[in-house]
Amino acid sequence: VTLHMVDTQKEGLLTYNKMKEIAPNITSSSIWFCGPIGFRQAVFKGLKEDNIDLNLFHFDNFSFR
């Protein structure tokens, strides 16, 4: 497991493209995601566009009230 921290105050919002820059092996990694639905959908869309096996993307099914 490798943890990558992103300080949005210094680096801006995290995007799927930034994730690929931080972790170039993302295309062959198991991705565990916890966060807002909109961000999850953006990451999912990026994975799908890159033809990455979507079975490698795991997430909690929750939403903010």
Secondary structure as UniProt FT lines:
FT   HELIX           8..11
FT   HELIX           16..22
FT   HELIX           24..28
FT   STRAND          31..33
FT   HELIX           37..49
FT   TURN            50..51
FT   HELIX           54..56
FT   STRAND          57..59
//
